[in-house]
């Protein structure tokens, strides 16, 4: 979604058009459980994840996908130790 914000005059229609390439993954109870697993494995040194950050890491874990992010909560070393994170700037 971050790249969509750079479009300028963002409308719902323009945001949808910019994201047409994306595959929508369902957010389920398994997603929440995967997020909990990441948080537990990362331990007390990791930052507390917000709701949306938890959904993002949960989906990455659930789908076995690398998470590409510049969010400091995602790129924290404790999170990187338990989840495949590719940091971008």
Secondary structure, DSSP 8 states (H G I E B T S, - for coil): -HHHHTTSS--HHHHHHHTTT-------HHHHHHHHHHHHHH-TTS----HHHHHHHHHHHHHT--EEE--HHHHSHHHHTTS-EEE--
